[in-house]
């Protein structure tokens, strides 16, 4: 657990490490981080975090050894080729489907 705590403090130096609850929120003036402790399929602990501020959001897993893994988050926008008929609609649909899936996953995990 110490490696997880050290990495959390490295990534979020202005926040207190969350202790005592499986999930919750830690906040500072400029940053809000939702967190959820869990175990992988081998029973090895991890801490998932979802942070957001005015610059964007980040969804990370901090593993027991202190390594991090980027997890899915919302897509801010989408791109398409205006020269291909229907491409804007395709890209817009993919964007919506992705963000709906991520929204459900984040809600199930953190709320």
DRENNU-586419 format. One record per residue: residue number from 1; x, y, z of N, C-alpha, C, O in turn; residue in one letter. Coordinates in steps of 0.2 Angstrom, whole numbers. Layout:
<NUM; <X; Y; Z>; <X; Y; Z>; <X; Y; Z>; <X; Y; Z>; "a">
...
***
This chain:
<1; <4; -6; 0>; <0; 0; 0>; <4; 6; 0>; <2; 12; -2>; "x">
<2; <10; 6; 3>; <15; 12; 3>; <16; 14; -4>; <17; 20; -5>; "x">
<3; <17; 10; -9>; <19; 12; -16>; <13; 16; -19>; <14; 21; -22>; "x">
<4; <7; 13; -17>; <1; 17; -20>; <1; 24; -17>; <-1; 29; -20>; "x">
<5; <2; 24; -10>; <2; 31; -7>; <7; 35; -9>; <5; 41; -10>; "x">
<6; <13; 33; -10>; <18; 37; -13>; <17; 40; -20>; <18; 46; -21>; "x">
<7; <14; 36; -24>; <12; 38; -31>; <7; 43; -31>; <7; 48; -35>; "x">
<8; <2; 42; -27>; <-4; 46; -26>; <-1; 53; -24>; <-3; 58; -27>; "x">
<9; <3; 54; -19>; <6; 60; -17>; <10; 63; -22>; <11; 69; -23>; "x">
<10; <13; 59; -27>; <17; 62; -32>; <13; 65; -37>; <14; 70; -40>; "x">
<11; <7; 62; -39>; <3; 64; -44>; <-2; 70; -42>; <-3; 75; -45>; "x">
<12; <-4; 69; -35>; <-8; 74; -32>; <-5; 77; -26>; <-8; 76; -21>; "x">
<13; <0; 81; -26>; <4; 83; -20>; <0; 88; -16>; <1; 88; -10>; "x">
<14; <-5; 91; -18>; <-9; 96; -14>; <-15; 92; -11>; <-18; 95; -7>; "x">
<15; <-16; 86; -12>; <-21; 82; -8>; <-19; 77; -3>; <-13; 75; -3>; "x">
<16; <-23; 76; 2>; <-22; 71; 7>; <-23; 64; 4>; <-28; 63; 0>; "x">
<17; <-19; 59; 6>; <-21; 52; 3>; <-27; 50; 7>; <-28; 51; 13>; "x">
<18; <-32; 47; 3>; <-38; 45; 6>; <-37; 38; 10>; <-34; 33; 7>; "x">
<19; <-39; 38; 16>; <-38; 33; 20>; <-45; 31; 24>; <-48; 36; 26>; "x">
<20; <-47; 25; 25>; <-52; 24; 29>; <-59; 22; 25>; <-63; 20; 28>; "x">
<21; <-59; 24; 19>; <-65; 23; 15>; <-63; 19; 8>; <-58; 21; 6>; "x">
<22; <-67; 15; 6>; <-66; 11; 0>; <-67; 16; -6>; <-63; 16; -11>; "x">
<23; <-71; 21; -6>; <-72; 26; -11>; <-74; 32; -8>; <-77; 33; -3>; "x">
<24; <-73; 38; -12>; <-75; 44; -10>; <-72; 50; -14>; <-70; 48; -20>; "x">
<25; <-71; 55; -11>; <-68; 61; -15>; <-63; 65; -10>; <-65; 66; -4>; "x">
<26; <-58; 67; -13>; <-53; 72; -10>; <-53; 78; -14>; <-52; 77; -20>; "x">
<27; <-52; 84; -11>; <-53; 90; -15>; <-48; 95; -12>; <-46; 95; -6>; "x">
<28; <-46; 99; -17>; <-42; 105; -15>; <-46; 111; -18>; <-51; 110; -21>; "x">
<29; <-43; 117; -18>; <-46; 123; -21>; <-47; 122; -29>; <-52; 124; -32>; "x">
<30; <-42; 119; -32>; <-42; 118; -39>; <-43; 111; -42>; <-43; 110; -48>; "x">
<31; <-44; 106; -38>; <-44; 99; -40>; <-49; 95; -36>; <-49; 96; -30>; "x">
<32; <-52; 91; -40>; <-57; 86; -37>; <-55; 79; -39>; <-54; 78; -45>; "x">
<33; <-54; 74; -34>; <-52; 68; -36>; <-57; 63; -33>; <-57; 62; -27>; "x">
<34; <-60; 59; -37>; <-64; 53; -35>; <-59; 47; -35>; <-55; 47; -39>; "x">
<35; <-60; 43; -30>; <-56; 37; -29>; <-60; 31; -27>; <-65; 31; -24>; "x">
<36; <-57; 25; -29>; <-60; 19; -27>; <-54; 14; -26>; <-50; 12; -31>; "x">
<37; <-54; 11; -20>; <-49; 5; -19>; <-52; -1; -22>; <-58; -2; -21>; "x">
<38; <-48; -5; -24>; <-50; -12; -27>; <-44; -17; -27>; <-39; -16; -25>; "x">
<39; <-46; -23; -29>; <-41; -28; -30>; <-42; -31; -37>; <-47; -32; -40>; "x">
<40; <-36; -33; -40>; <-37; -36; -47>; <-39; -43; -46>; <-40; -46; -41>; "x">
<41; <-39; -47; -52>; <-41; -54; -52>; <-36; -58; -48>; <-38; -64; -46>; "x">
<42; <-30; -56; -46>; <-26; -60; -41>; <-26; -58; -34>; <-22; -60; -30>; "x">
<43; <-31; -53; -33>; <-31; -51; -26>; <-26; -45; -24>; <-25; -44; -18>; "x">
<44; <-23; -43; -29>; <-18; -37; -28>; <-21; -31; -28>; <-25; -29; -32>; "x">
<45; <-20; -27; -23>; <-23; -20; -22>; <-21; -15; -27>; <-16; -15; -30>; "x">
<46; <-26; -10; -29>; <-25; -5; -33>; <-29; 1; -31>; <-33; 0; -26>; "x">
<47; <-28; 7; -33>; <-32; 13; -32>; <-33; 16; -39>; <-29; 18; -42>; "x">
<48; <-40; 17; -40>; <-42; 20; -46>; <-44; 27; -44>; <-47; 28; -39>; "x">
<49; <-42; 32; -48>; <-43; 39; -47>; <-46; 42; -54>; <-45; 40; -59>; "x">
<50; <-51; 47; -53>; <-53; 51; -58>; <-53; 58; -56>; <-57; 60; -51>; "x">
<51; <-49; 62; -59>; <-48; 69; -57>; <-50; 73; -63>; <-50; 72; -69>; "x">
<52; <-53; 79; -60>; <-55; 84; -65>; <-54; 91; -63>; <-54; 92; -57>; "x">
<53; <-52; 95; -67>; <-51; 102; -66>; <-53; 106; -72>; <-55; 103; -77>; "x">
<54; <-52; 112; -72>; <-54; 116; -78>; <-49; 115; -84>; <-51; 117; -90>; "x">
<55; <-44; 111; -84>; <-40; 109; -89>; <-42; 102; -92>; <-39; 100; -98>; "x">
<56; <-46; 99; -89>; <-48; 92; -92>; <-49; 87; -86>; <-49; 89; -80>; "x">
<57; <-49; 81; -88>; <-49; 75; -83>; <-44; 70; -85>; <-41; 69; -90>; "x">
<58; <-43; 65; -80>; <-38; 60; -80>; <-41; 54; -76>; <-43; 55; -70>; "x">
<59; <-41; 48; -79>; <-43; 42; -75>; <-37; 37; -75>; <-35; 35; -80>; "x">
<60; <-35; 36; -69>; <-29; 32; -68>; <-30; 26; -63>; <-34; 26; -59>; "x">
<61; <-26; 21; -64>; <-25; 16; -59>; <-18; 16; -57>; <-13; 16; -60>; "x">
<62; <-18; 16; -50>; <-11; 16; -47>; <-11; 9; -44>; <-14; 7; -40>; "x">
<63; <-6; 5; -47>; <-5; -2; -45>; <-1; -2; -39>; <2; 2; -36>; "x">
<64; <-1; -9; -36>; <2; -10; -29>; <10; -8; -29>; <12; -7; -24>; "x">
<65; <13; -9; -35>; <20; -7; -36>; <21; 0; -37>; <27; 2; -38>; "x">
<66; <16; 4; -38>; <17; 11; -39>; <17; 13; -46>; <17; 19; -48>; "x">
<67; <16; 8; -51>; <15; 10; -58>; <8; 12; -59>; <4; 11; -55>; "x">
<68; <7; 17; -64>; <1; 19; -66>; <-1; 16; -73>; <3; 15; -77>; "x">
<69; <-8; 16; -74>; <-11; 14; -80>; <-16; 19; -82>; <-21; 20; -78>; "x">
<70; <-16; 22; -88>; <-21; 26; -90>; <-27; 22; -92>; <-27; 17; -95>; "x">
<71; <-33; 24; -89>; <-39; 21; -90>; <-44; 26; -95>; <-43; 32; -95>; "x">
<72; <-49; 23; -97>; <-54; 27; -102>; <-56; 33; -98>; <-58; 32; -92>; "x">
<73; <-57; 38; -102>; <-60; 44; -99>; <-65; 47; -105>; <-64; 44; -111>; "x">
<74; <-68; 52; -103>; <-72; 55; -109>; <-68; 58; -114>; <-62; 61; -113>; "x">
<75; <-71; 58; -120>; <-67; 61; -126>; <-70; 68; -126>; <-76; 69; -126>; "x">
<76; <-66; 73; -127>; <-68; 80; -127>; <-71; 82; -134>; <-75; 86; -134>; "x">
<77; <-69; 79; -139>; <-71; 81; -145>; <-70; 75; -150>; <-69; 69; -148>; "x">
<78; <-72; 76; -157>; <-71; 71; -162>; <-69; 74; -168>; <-69; 80; -169>; "x">
<79; <-66; 70; -172>; <-64; 73; -179>; <-67; 69; -184>; <-69; 63; -183>; "x">
<80; <-67; 71; -190>; <-70; 68; -196>; <-68; 71; -202>; <-65; 77; -202>; "x">
<81; <-69; 68; -208>; <-66; 70; -214>; <-72; 73; -218>; <-77; 69; -220>; "x">
<82; <-73; 80; -219>; <-78; 83; -222>; <-79; 81; -229>; <-85; 82; -232>; "x">
<83; <-74; 78; -232>; <-75; 76; -239>; <-78; 69; -240>; <-79; 66; -246>; "x">
<84; <-79; 65; -234>; <-82; 59; -235>; <-90; 60; -232>; <-91; 61; -227>; "x">
<85; <-94; 58; -237>; <-101; 59; -235>; <-103; 55; -229>; <-101; 49; -229>; "x">
<86; <-106; 58; -224>; <-108; 54; -218>; <-103; 53; -213>; <-105; 50; -207>; "x">
<87; <-97; 55; -214>; <-92; 54; -209>; <-93; 58; -203>; <-91; 56; -197>; "x">
<88; <-96; 64; -203>; <-97; 68; -197>; <-102; 64; -193>; <-101; 64; -187>; "x">
<89; <-107; 62; -196>; <-112; 58; -192>; <-109; 52; -188>; <-111; 50; -183>; "x">
<90; <-105; 48; -192>; <-102; 42; -190>; <-97; 44; -183>; <-98; 41; -178>; "x">
<91; <-93; 49; -184>; <-89; 51; -179>; <-93; 54; -173>; <-91; 53; -167>; "x">
<92; <-98; 58; -174>; <-102; 60; -169>; <-105; 54; -165>; <-106; 55; -159>; "x">
<93; <-108; 49; -168>; <-111; 44; -165>; <-106; 40; -161>; <-107; 38; -155>; "x">
<94; <-100; 39; -164>; <-94; 35; -160>; <-93; 39; -154>; <-91; 36; -149>; "x">
<95; <-92; 46; -154>; <-91; 50; -149>; <-96; 49; -143>; <-94; 48; -137>; "x">
<96; <-102; 49; -145>; <-108; 49; -140>; <-108; 42; -137>; <-109; 41; -131>; "x">
<97; <-107; 37; -141>; <-107; 30; -138>; <-101; 29; -133>; <-102; 26; -128>; "x">
<98; <-95; 31; -135>; <-89; 31; -131>; <-91; 34; -124>; <-90; 32; -119>; "x">
<99; <-93; 41; -125>; <-94; 45; -118>; <-100; 42; -114>; <-100; 42; -108>; "x">
<100; <-105; 39; -117>; <-110; 36; -113>; <-107; 30; -110>; <-109; 28; -104>; "x">
<101; <-103; 26; -113>; <-100; 20; -110>; <-96; 22; -104>; <-96; 19; -99>; "x">
<102; <-91; 27; -105>; <-87; 29; -100>; <-91; 32; -94>; <-89; 31; -88>; "x">
<103; <-96; 36; -96>; <-100; 39; -90>; <-103; 33; -86>; <-103; 34; -80>; "x">
<104; <-106; 28; -89>; <-109; 23; -85>; <-103; 19; -81>; <-104; 18; -75>; "x">
<105; <-97; 18; -84>; <-92; 15; -80>; <-90; 19; -74>; <-89; 16; -69>; "x">
<106; <-89; 26; -75>; <-87; 30; -70>; <-92; 30; -64>; <-90; 30; -59>; "x">
<107; <-98; 31; -66>; <-104; 31; -62>; <-104; 25; -57>; <-105; 25; -51>; "x">
<108; <-103; 19; -61>; <-103; 12; -57>; <-98; 12; -52>; <-98; 9; -47>; "x">
<109; <-92; 14; -54>; <-86; 14; -50>; <-85; 19; -44>; <-84; 17; -39>; "x">
<110; <-87; 25; -46>; <-85; 30; -41>; <-92; 33; -37>; <-91; 36; -32>; "x">
<111; <-98; 31; -39>; <-104; 34; -36>; <-108; 29; -33>; <-113; 31; -30>; "x">
***
